[in-house]
């Protein structure tokens, strides 16, 4: 029937033209037209009653749902999340949980039938959604989040799209100029948040003394040390030298992210990322002695990764015992060197890994999706109860303002039901061109002012 009926075609359809597209597909290929009664699996009377009461959505969503149903009939293919195509499926799941007050097993049957969500995904999503709501309830209303971007890295992995190219192997002069500039920006906009995340890039790719200078200046800001959650993304073990580890030990972080991405040497070589199980264990042990909570990431679907190798990596991480483990589905990203996703791994392998983490005592607490993720799969974080990164949950739910400083930072202003994003410059060169009076930006200042007014 042609490549146009692969499920990727659904991404290219303007939702406002969906009805015309649907009619043309039916006319051209002679298939039975879908209707509001079309179901992905058979239903009983109880499930159908729930669907009729709870799930019908605005017209454009119903048209997308019907088109997804039709494409499944035509191609014999299905997608893990069915017609629920958004970045944050748990937002919709939470809405249905609150409205229905149903047991999740009962609600799951209705979602499988109406939206075509696969059984594992719907159960994982509902379980995660409930934990997200619990974590969200720990924030005060209009709580501010703070993000600081440190856009440096020793090298660029093939799948990465985050680091500006002029942040790779940056000179001392460039790093020093950035520390001075970003401190000026932060000081001009600072207002105590409820969660802090230092990300990048790889923040620990800064020269150790510049990292120390930056962090000591930040810790001197009013209220910084009173923030209940302060997280540092370290990422790569090769940046955590003895000198850097000593500096981190003298600082006051609660959590640190150490992200091997894979424990298979051949996979790491294929994506241009240094690392080994030996260095991971040594770095982990050093950080554990500091009393830090340690979170780790793996990427599902990297080149040369086998199902057996990936699941073996999960077992090794469980043995190491970090407080949290996130599995990201590899996604095709604009600006990354890796442009083709050709992974033999299927959703059953990812499901096995996720269920193994749950069996080991890790609970899913944070879930989102990339538009071009391998197999249409999800990113999901698992943590031992009480060790979740609350920033991650609040960052994705669009219920809290965000002050983001540094290159590639995107601040978020909430104005009633409207969400306004204020993007910083995306390269070091353009960031350095900003005049002092433009750092911080008007958008950043509006974010802070809204928090002050709400206090």
GIWOKA-V20066 format. One line per field, one symbol per residue. ss: DSSP state (h for helix, s for strand, l for the rest). Layout:
ss: ???
This chain:
ss: llhhhlhhhhhhllhhhhhhhhhhhhhhhlllllllllllllllhhhhhhhhhhhlllhhhhhhhhhhhhhhhhhlllllllllllllhhhhhhhhhhhhlllhhhhhhhhhhhhlllhhhhhhhhhhhhhhhhhhllllllllssssslllslllllllllllhhhslllhhhhhhhhhhhhhhhhhhlllllssssslllhhhllhhhhhhhhhhhhllllhhhlllsssssslhhhllhhhhhhhhhllllssssssslllhhhhhhllllllhhhhhhhhhhhhhlllssssssssllllllhhhhhhhhhhhhhhlllsssssslslllllllllllllllhhhhhhhhhhhhhlllssssssllllshhhllsssssllllllhhhhhhhlllllssssllllssssssllssssssllllhhhhhlllhhhlllhhhhhhhhhhhhhl
